[in-house]
Amino acid sequence: MIQTVVKRDGRIVGFNEEKIVTAIRKAMLHTEKGEDMALIRQITDHISFRGDSQMTVEAIQDMVEMELMKSSRKDVAKKYIAYRNQRRIARKAKTRDMFQEIINIKSNDITRENANMNADTPAGMMMKFASETTKPFVDDFLLDEEVMEAVHNSYIHIHDKDYYPTKSLTCCQHPLDHILKNGFCVGHGESRPAKRIETASVLACISMETAQNEMHGGQAIPAFDFYMAPYVRSTFIEELKSLEELTSASYEHLYNREVSDYVECPLDFLSGDERIVQHAMNKTVKRVHQAMEAFIHNMNTIHSRGGNQVVFSSINYGTDTSAEGRCVIRELLGSTYRGVGNGETAIFPIQIWKKKRGVSYLPTDRNYDLYELACKVSARRFFPNFLNLDATFNQSEEWRADDPKRYIHEVATMGCRTRVFENRFGPKTSVGRGNLSFSTVNIVRLAIECMDIENKEQRIAQFFAKLDNILELTAKQLHERMEFQRTAFAKQFPLLMSALWVGSEKLKPTDTIASVINQGTLGIGFIGLAECLVALTGRHHGESAESQELGVKIITYMRDRANDFSERYQHNYSVLATPAEGLSGKFTRADRKKFGVIAGITDRDYYTNSNHVPVYYKCSARHKAEVEAPYHALTGGGHIFYVEIDGDATHNPDAIMRVVDMMDKYNIGYGSVNHNRNRCLDCGYENSDKELKVCPKCGSTRIDKLQRITGYLVGTTDRWNSAKLAELNDRVIHE
């Protein structure tokens, strides 16, 4: 008697005879004679009792074929066999067509799903071959039928589904001090601890590059300034020791001399110890600058994932008030402002300034001058973005201004917007933690399905009922994926599970990661709140106070349900304002195909990103802030606020500061400013002309148009998919 079934992915599940009943019945319905439930039950019972206690799916299907061939309904057997063959052929045909598009480097939404990936290179092609063939495997063998049906019908989207079988996690905030103090070994060579700023810079790059190959999301450093600062001092001491060799004198009494700031100054009119200290300081500043320049250069050239992508990297900084930390920040910003190579804007790392009152926000604050510099750099180079540590939901009761490790209690963000801070199973921190996986709900489709209900209260009530069902399914799917991830061994993630993830130091290579990954988060995302509200009320939240009230109610409900799921499954669930890139058009195409073109909903090629006011809606920056701000407190998995400004931002850093002021006023957690920046690839000329096609300086038509796609930059829009290009063309300025 069959008791268990071995699925194609190796999982063992309980035998369910109803699946045999369903399969035979479907075949019968495609014959002239129709169904015969008595025969179906007879065959099903025969297979159930005659089969081995444990059988594979294929073996059971073979038995079904044999029993049908022995029965009087050979017509059904033919249909059943034909159906199995058709599925095999269909999968092969679909794979063939998809492979041809990749081989012929066609620019479409498959090859342009991720703008950070160059799918035209050999390594990029291999990644796409692997990605597109893995996704059907996940659908067929790793998802249960209810989830697969929801994915197929575009109710939910499972992000990074191609990485599902690898059991990898999404992202991590690196506790870089562990790497710098202890070194690490993940390959054939061992990296020694850092002793100077140059080594610290290189190890920071290697840490993120190595972890990128072990994970499917981004890599971040939560306190770059704090981590680098000790190596500014050690470099300063190294310069003093070099002078000792030159002069045969001892300067040991100067090694730990207090320094108010590391600033280059001429040596004229200085003598004695003052001259020695300033000389060593000048040398140190130059080396810090070169180390920061090398760091940025490396993060834009070091490839990961088979050579088709640079590391999707982020760094957080701004709250280290020590002279050494300030030196790191100043030289990092200076290098960013100058650009890489021949003056190009660095795409990575995504830089995030941590704004904090009492540290960097007011003119009386110690790091205010660096905050001003950060705004100047952002006005030219788009980065840094700004993280508001003073937002009520970004604060920690453990934070103390005199704590040398206060960064542990500061929220950090990464990539487009991913946020990890609250924790039910350990300390409230971003350090050593990250997202495990996330899935996005198509709230627009749920709303469209309710549009025919005339009574508004009933329509909205029906929407919430549908939302509740899909949230239950999404939480279940995330739980099942996490249960699958838990079975991975620590040795599968040599760096992540030995030196980075919180608690991983306790693991042996052959231990599973089950005991530590609960420190991470599971994200329930959403996109298209604007279109969802249009379907329910006729107007989006940017143009209607009533719609705004409903929008907040919807996302509050999602947040509350996420809290419920956290208690039920004992995980860290959170709501994510999804940074839709490839997904922005995918849901829209599916909904338009089913429901047709609906004004204000499916009439564009994309759904509005998460809870944003639509990019095409003309309003002031202040109004946009007022509307979007309440959602930041509800989306603990991540969020971002954008403002589009006109003109040459290079000459207007005050515009950046005004945006940060708005963030502070309206309790916004994370934000950035979008503006135009063009660069001639032949002569380096730059301007902000939105329609620039020919360089006015040299006549070249090779113009690099730098734009922010979601939370990160892309040097060329050639790699953008059609939906994001449509969104880009619709963006309007916020006055």
RODO-5544 format. One line per field, with one value per residue (C-alpha): chain; y, z, x. Coordinates in steps of 0.05 Angstrom, whole numbers, plus 5000, padded with zeros to 4 digits. Example, Ala and Ser with C-alpha at 12.3 -4.5 7.8 and 13.67 -1.06 7.14 Angstrom:
BEGIN
chain	A  A;
y	4910  4979;
z	5156  5143;
x	5246  5273;
//
This chain:
BEGIN
chain	A  A  A  A  A  A  A  A  A  A  A  A  A  A  A  A  A  A  A  A  A  A  A  A  A  A  A  A  A  A  A  A  A  A  A  A  A  A  A  A  A  A  A  A  A  A  A  A  A  A  A  A  A  A  A  A  A  A  A  A  A  A  A  A  A  A  A  A  A  A  A  A  A  A  A  A  A  A  A  A  A  A  A  A  A  A  A  A  A  A  A  A  A  A  A  A  A  A  A  A  A  A  A  A  A  A  A  A  A  A  A  A  A  A  A  A  A  A  A  A  A  A  A  A  A  A  A  A  A  A  A  A  A  A  A  A  A  A  A  A  A  A  A  A  A  A  A  A  A  A  A  A  A  A  A  A  A  A  A  A  A  A  A  A  A  A  A  A  A  A  A  A  A  A  A  A  A  A  A  A  A  A  A  A  A  A  A  A  A  A  A  A  A  A  A  A  A  A  A  A  A  A  A  A  A  A  A  A  A  A  A  A  A  A  A  A  A  A  A  A  A  A  A  A  A  A  A  A  A  A  A  A  A  A  A  A  A  A  A  A  A  A  A  A  A  A  A  A  A  A  A  A  A  A  A  A  A  A  A  A  A  A  A  A  A  A  A  A  A  A  A  A  A  A  A  A  A  A  A  A  A  A  A  A  A  A  A  A  A  A  A  A  A  A  A  A  A  A  A  A  A  A  A  A  A  A  A  A  A  A  A  A  A  A  A  A  A  A  A  A  A  A  A  A  A  A  A  A  A  A  A  A  A  A  A  A  A  A  A  A  A  A  A  A  A  A  A  A  A  A  A  A  A  A  A  A  A  A  A  A  A  A  A  A  A  A  A  A  A  A  A  A  A  A  A  A  A  A  A  A  A  A  A  A  A  A  A  A  A  A  A  A  A  A  A  A  A  A  A  A  A  A  A  A  A  A  A  A  A  A  A  A  A  A  A  A  A  A  A  A  A  A  A  A  A  A  A  A  A  A  A  A  A  A  A  A  A  A  A  A  A  A  A  A  A  A  A  A  A  A  A  A  A  A  A  A  A  A  A  A  A  A  A  A  A  A  A  A  A  A  A  A  A  A  A  A  A  A  A  A  A  A  A  A  A  A  A  A  A  A  A  A  A  A  A  A  A  A  A  A  A  A  A  A  A  A  A  A  A  A  A  A  A  A  A  A  A  A  A  A  A  A  A  A  A  A  A  A  A  A  A  A  A  A  A  A  A  A  A  A  A  A  A  A  A  A  A  A  A  A  A  A  A  A  A  A  A  A  A  A  A  A  A  A  A  A  A  A  A  A  A  A  A  A  A  A  A  A  A  A  A  A  A  A  A  A  A  A  A  A  A  A  A  A  A  A  A  A  A  A  A  A  A  A  A  A  A  A  A  A  A  A  A  A  A  A  A  A  A  A  A  A  A  A  A  A  A  A  A  A  A  A  A  A  A  A  A  A  A  A  A  A  A  A  A  A  A  A  A  A  A  A  A  A  A  A  A  A  A  A  A  A  A  A  A  A  A  A  A  A  A  A  A  A  A  A  A  A  A  A  A  A  A  A  A  A  A  A  A  A  A  A  A  A  A  A  A  A  A  A  A  A  A  A  A  A  A  A  A  A  A  A  A  A  A  A  A  A  A  A  A  A  A  A  A  A  A  A  A  A  A  A  A  A  A;
y	5000  5069  5112  5163  5194  5216  5281  5300  5346  5290  5312  5257  5274  5235  5198  5232  5187  5246  5270  5205  5215  5287  5266  5210  5252  5307  5257  5228  5296  5303  5240  5230  5182  5230  5211  5145  5155  5082  5064  5121  5096  5024  5043  5090  5038  4985  5029  5052  4981  4947  4999  4998  5035  5090  5107  5163  5208  5179  5107  5123  5157  5096  5052  5097  5088  5012  5008  5051  5009  4946  4976  4984  5058  5057  5123  5153  5121  5154  5222  5212  5192  5248  5299  5276  5281  5349  5376  5351  5380  5446  5455  5440  5486  5543  5532  5531  5597  5630  5605  5633  5702  5700  5673  5728  5780  5807  5866  5843  5837  5770  5796  5864  5838  5866  5930  5914  5851  5851  5791  5800  5775  5700  5699  5739  5690  5631  5666  5676  5604  5579  5628  5616  5540  5539  5578  5524  5472  5512  5518  5444  5413  5462  5499  5469  5472  5529  5574  5554  5572  5640  5653  5630  5676  5736  5743  5737  5741  5702  5744  5711  5647  5622  5620  5581  5512  5539  5553  5620  5680  5750  5799  5816  5876  5858  5863  5885  5892  5816  5810  5867  5842  5767  5759  5701  5639  5616  5590  5566  5627  5660  5735  5764  5817  5889  5934  5996  6034  6005  5933  5950  5980  5918  5870  5909  5897  5823  5812  5838  5804  5737  5741  5763  5695  5661  5701  5724  5796  5855  5865  5923  5952  5984  6030  6041  6101  6065  6003  6041  6091  6048  6038  6113  6116  6055  6086  6151  6111  6076  6144  6165  6101  6116  6183  6148  6108  6171  6214  6160  6194  6164  6190  6137  6192  6217  6151  6162  6238  6266  6296  6343  6328  6299  6358  6370  6433  6463  6451  6522  6555  6489  6457  6402  6353  6397  6391  6316  6306  6348  6313  6245  6271  6297  6230  6194  6236  6222  6148  6149  6186  6134  6077  6106  6119  6047  6022  6058  6037  5964  5963  5986  5936  5873  5823  5771  5716  5690  5759  5787  5834  5880  5870  5900  5938  5991  6028  6067  6123  6192  6184  6172  6237  6216  6250  6184  6170  6240  6231  6168  6204  6266  6228  6179  6238  6274  6213  6204  6276  6271  6207  6144  6132  6194  6227  6180  6176  6113  6067  6027  6025  6055  6107  6122  6181  6168  6233  6242  6303  6320  6288  6317  6354  6423  6474  6463  6388  6359  6328  6384  6405  6333  6333  6396  6361  6299  6343  6375  6306  6281  6341  6320  6244  6223  6191  6191  6176  6197  6153  6189  6159  6208  6178  6149  6079  6083  6098  6050  6060  6029  6085  6129  6187  6167  6093  6078  6022  6061  6040  5973  6008  6048  6024  6013  6001  5968  5963  5996  6002  5937  5950  5901  5927  5898  5828  5779  5730  5773  5843  5901  5916  5915  5887  5814  5806  5810  5789  5714  5721  5762  5756  5810  5813  5841  5884  5916  5850  5839  5909  5900  5836  5878  5935  5907  5912  5977  5988  6019  5990  5920  5930  5949  5894  5843  5870  5861  5790  5774  5809  5768  5703  5722  5746  5679  5643  5689  5680  5605  5606  5646  5599  5539  5571  5586  5514  5494  5545  5518  5451  5482  5467  5522  5498  5519  5592  5593  5667  5684  5628  5633  5708  5750  5724  5736  5671  5636  5631  5574  5532  5475  5465  5405  5438  5464  5538  5526  5552  5621  5644  5662  5726  5746  5773  5749  5804  5811  5863  5902  5947  5989  6020  6079  6034  5992  6055  6078  6011  6016  6091  6121  6163  6150  6173  6233  6265  6244  6248  6192  6147  6165  6143  6077  6068  6075  6027  5975  5977  5980  5917  5884  5906  5878  5812  5808  5815  5759  5714  5729  5701  5642  5619  5648  5687  5760  5779  5851  5891  5915  5972  5930  5961  5935  5932  5871  5862  5932  5910  5836  5845  5899  5856  5798  5841  5877  5811  5786  5850  5894  5966  6002  6077  6097  6024  5981  6035  6045  5994  5992  5995  6050  6030  6008  6065  6121  6176  6161  6189  6224  6261  6334  6356  6392  6356  6375  6343  6280  6277  6287  6230  6180  6192  6151  6088  6089  6072  6013  5983  5956  5913  5975  6038  6099  6170  6204  6275  6295  6363  6404  6442  6430  6403  6410  6484  6473  6429  6468  6431  6366  6395  6417  6346  6320  6374  6348  6277  6302  6342  6287  6228  6196  6140  6139  6182  6210  6261  6246  6294  6294  6283  6273  6259  6258  6193  6224  6290  6284  6345  6343  6379  6367  6378  6326  6323  6325  6282  6317  6342  6418  6415  6362  6342  6270  6232  6183  6212  6173  6188  6171  6154  6121  6060  6041  6054  6046  6079  6052  6085  6070  6061  6010  5957  5979  5937  5967  5980  6019  6059  6077  6099  6141  6178  6193  6223  6295  6348  6361  6436;
z	5000  4981  5042  5019  4953  4932  4893  4836  4881  4931  4983  5014  5024  5045  4991  4967  4924  4903  4858  4818  4815  4789  4736  4708  4710  4669  4616  4614  4604  4540  4510  4477  4530  4587  4658  4694  4769  4784  4739  4767  4838  4817  4785  4842  4895  4856  4850  4923  4951  4900  4901  4944  5011  4980  4906  4860  4823  4756  4780  4802  4735  4699  4739  4720  4646  4653  4690  4638  4581  4615  4624  4574  4568  4525  4497  4565  4567  4502  4528  4592  4556  4506  4562  4596  4530  4514  4580  4566  4495  4517  4570  4518  4466  4515  4537  4465  4447  4510  4498  4427  4453  4501  4448  4399  4455  4443  4486  4521  4591  4602  4586  4618  4681  4724  4699  4741  4699  4630  4600  4534  4560  4561  4637  4634  4584  4629  4687  4646  4619  4691  4717  4666  4669  4745  4754  4722  4765  4827  4803  4789  4847  4904  4909  4933  4884  4917  4917  4845  4823  4857  4824  4756  4763  4784  4854  4884  4859  4891  4886  4866  4851  4809  4873  4911  4902  4927  4996  4995  5036  5008  5040  5100  5137  5147  5217  5182  5248  5254  5185  5197  5266  5252  5178  5144  5101  5051  4994  4983  5016  5083  5091  5150  5196  5172  5198  5156  5119  5050  5075  5111  5046  5006  5058  5058  4983  4988  5044  5001  4938  4972  5007  4942  4912  4972  4971  4920  4944  4963  5011  5058  5111  5168  5197  5146  5183  5250  5220  5181  5235  5276  5213  5202  5270  5256  5189  5225  5274  5215  5185  5251  5252  5182  5207  5265  5215  5178  5237  5287  5338  5379  5369  5411  5455  5394  5375  5414  5414  5411  5343  5333  5258  5202  5155  5107  5124  5101  5145  5141  5208  5245  5286  5336  5351  5316  5250  5258  5274  5216  5167  5190  5186  5115  5093  5128  5095  5027  5041  5067  5004  4960  5000  4993  4919  4910  4949  4903  4841  4864  4879  4808  4775  4817  4787  4824  4802  4744  4720  4695  4754  4799  4873  4892  4949  5000  5056  5113  5148  5179  5255  5275  5305  5320  5281  5247  5229  5201  5159  5128  5113  5085  5038  5017  4998  4964  4921  4904  4883  4836  4804  4781  4719  4676  4721  4715  4771  4813  4809  4871  4928  4943  4995  5053  5100  5170  5193  5268  5310  5358  5310  5240  5228  5260  5250  5321  5311  5305  5236  5206  5159  5132  5124  5081  5040  5033  5005  4956  4933  4927  4884  4833  4841  4866  4927  4985  5000  5068  5126  5181  5248  5283  5253  5311  5283  5270  5342  5394  5470  5474  5434  5474  5445  5487  5467  5421  5390  5385  5312  5336  5357  5293  5237  5170  5102  5038  4964  4940  5009  5048  5123  5179  5251  5297  5322  5362  5372  5389  5395  5358  5307  5234  5244  5223  5199  5134  5096  5084  5026  5004  4961  4933  4933  4872  4910  4844  4818  4882  4876  4802  4820  4866  4818  4796  4867  4865  4940  4962  5032  5006  4952  5002  5050  4994  4978  5049  5049  4986  5015  5078  5039  4996  5056  5090  5028  5022  5095  5087  5024  5059  5118  5072  5036  5102  5125  5061  5073  5144  5117  5086  5118  5144  5096  5037  5058  5079  5096  5113  5163  5194  5203  5183  5204  5277  5317  5260  5299  5339  5277  5252  5176  5178  5222  5189  5192  5225  5293  5268  5208  5249  5264  5193  5165  5117  5074  5050  4994  4954  4892  4859  4919  4874  4821  4876  4905  4836  4828  4896  4901  4832  4854  4882  4948  4919  4895  4948  5024  5025  4983  5027  5089  5055  5032  5103  5127  5075  5092  5167  5158  5122  5179  5232  5195  5189  5264  5271  5225  5266  5327  5291  5254  5303  5249  5237  5185  5160  5105  5048  5000  4942  4897  4834  4773  4729  4769  4754  4684  4696  4740  4694  4631  4665  4692  4626  4590  4636  4650  4590  4591  4651  4656  4713  4728  4670  4617  4629  4621  4696  4765  4811  4857  4925  4963  4920  4891  4815  4780  4728  4781  4786  4858  4904  4940  5005  4984  4962  5030  5068  5029  5031  5101  5140  5102  5126  5197  5170  5124  5171  5115  5076  5042  5005  4990  4924  4901  4828  4819  4757  4734  4750  4821  4823  4837  4886  4945  4987  4949  4977  5047  5040  5023  5085  5125  5098  5118  5188  5191  5166  5201  5136  5146  5082  5020  4961  4906  4831  4779  4710  4696  4628  4612  4545  4540  4493  4527  4597  4590  4639  4644  4665  4599  4598  4522  4509  4448  4422  4465  4457  4471  4423  4381  4404  4406  4458  4517  4582  4615  4689  4722  4786  4768  4837  4894  4854  4793  4723  4677  4615  4604  4550  4604  4630  4615  4577  4639  4675  4612  4607  4680  4668  4611  4655  4713  4730  4771  4843  4855;
x	5000  5028  5041  5092  5113  5183  5175  5222  5262  5274  5224  5181  5107  5046  5008  4945  4901  4857  4913  4906  4831  4839  4890  4847  4784  4817  4837  4767  4735  4775  4744  4676  4651  4665  4680  4668  4676  4667  4726  4767  4757  4772  4838  4857  4843  4881  4943  4938  4937  4983  5037  5099  5098  5141  5140  5164  5116  5139  5127  5056  5042  5069  5021  4963  4981  4985  4918  4884  4912  4886  4816  4760  4778  4840  4816  4830  4899  4916  4894  4933  4996  4988  4980  5044  5081  5052  5076  5147  5146  5116  5169  5224  5193  5187  5259  5282  5248  5274  5345  5343  5325  5383  5431  5411  5419  5350  5331  5268  5239  5275  5345  5330  5297  5354  5388  5450  5461  5493  5458  5495  5562  5578  5574  5510  5480  5498  5463  5400  5402  5406  5355  5301  5306  5307  5242  5198  5233  5214  5141  5136  5174  5184  5118  5053  4995  4958  5020  5037  4967  4972  5038  5012  4952  4995  4967  5036  5107  5164  5227  5293  5255  5314  5356  5303  5336  5403  5373  5410  5387  5374  5421  5466  5493  5566  5597  5661  5699  5700  5734  5783  5804  5807  5815  5780  5789  5737  5779  5850  5882  5874  5865  5903  5874  5881  5937  5929  5874  5891  5883  5819  5791  5809  5781  5715  5711  5729  5679  5622  5646  5652  5585  5552  5569  5536  5471  5420  5410  5453  5511  5518  5563  5523  5576  5631  5661  5664  5696  5749  5767  5816  5858  5866  5900  5943  5963  5981  6025  6057  6075  6106  6147  6172  6196  6230  6270  6288  6308  6330  6286  6229  6158  6123  6095  6057  6025  5961  5962  5892  5876  5817  5814  5855  5866  5923  5962  6029  6089  6113  6126  6117  6173  6185  6129  6078  6116  6124  6050  6026  6073  6047  5976  5986  6013  5956  5902  5932  5932  5860  5839  5873  5842  5772  5785  5807  5747  5698  5737  5737  5663  5650  5697  5700  5652  5611  5564  5606  5629  5563  5549  5588  5572  5504  5536  5515  5550  5520  5559  5556  5551  5624  5647  5719  5774  5790  5718  5710  5772  5742  5676  5710  5756  5701  5656  5713  5730  5656  5650  5710  5683  5717  5759  5754  5704  5644  5593  5603  5543  5564  5567  5499  5519  5473  5483  5456  5425  5422  5405  5461  5511  5504  5439  5444  5500  5523  5531  5601  5591  5548  5604  5607  5531  5537  5590  5545  5490  5539  5562  5490  5473  5525  5530  5460  5492  5490  5417  5393  5371  5334  5355  5309  5246  5206  5210  5285  5304  5331  5328  5397  5431  5478  5519  5580  5577  5637  5595  5531  5526  5501  5437  5429  5385  5421  5391  5415  5404  5340  5309  5314  5309  5324  5320  5266  5279  5236  5293  5354  5380  5347  5401  5417  5487  5498  5426  5388  5326  5316  5267  5207  5146  5101  5025  4988  4938  4916  4887  4850  4819  4801  4763  4719  4704  4637  4608  4568  4562  4628  4628  4615  4668  4721  4699  4706  4775  4798  4771  4811  4872  4868  4866  4926  4966  4953  4979  5040  5059  5053  5096  5150  5148  5156  5214  5248  5238  5273  5329  5339  5362  5425  5492  5538  5593  5549  5560  5634  5639  5567  5559  5627  5640  5580  5511  5495  5505  5541  5606  5574  5563  5606  5613  5566  5514  5451  5437  5369  5390  5412  5371  5310  5348  5331  5266  5212  5183  5112  5115  5064  5063  5011  4976  4957  4923  4891  4858  4835  4800  4767  4750  4762  4822  4892  4919  4956  4891  4841  4841  4790  4835  4894  4855  4838  4910  4936  4882  4904  4978  4962  4922  4981  5027  4980  4974  5049  5053  5001  5043  5105  5070  5040  5102  5153  5190  5206  5153  5152  5117  5161  5147  5171  5225  5192  5237  5221  5156  5129  5108  5097  5035  5008  5013  4979  4922  4912  4908  4854  4814  4830  4853  4824  4835  4881  4897  4922  4928  5002  5058  5074  5043  5066  5123  5097  5061  5088  5046  5045  5106  5062  5020  5039  5045  5093  5148  5114  5048  5085  5119  5054  5021  5077  5104  5052  5070  5143  5122  5082  5134  5188  5216  5238  5214  5241  5217  5237  5234  5246  5280  5294  5355  5428  5429  5505  5495  5438  5458  5408  5353  5380  5381  5308  5288  5324  5288  5221  5241  5254  5189  5144  5176  5202  5253  5294  5297  5335  5333  5328  5354  5383  5457  5488  5560  5596  5635  5686  5705  5674  5628  5570  5503  5431  5395  5339  5339  5414  5432  5495  5553  5557  5632  5657  5597  5596  5530  5557  5519  5514  5447  5451  5385  5360  5319  5291  5340  5404  5435  5444  5495  5454  5380  5396  5391  5323  5262  5203  5161  5215  5230  5156  5157  5220  5187  5126  5165  5148  5184  5162  5164;
//
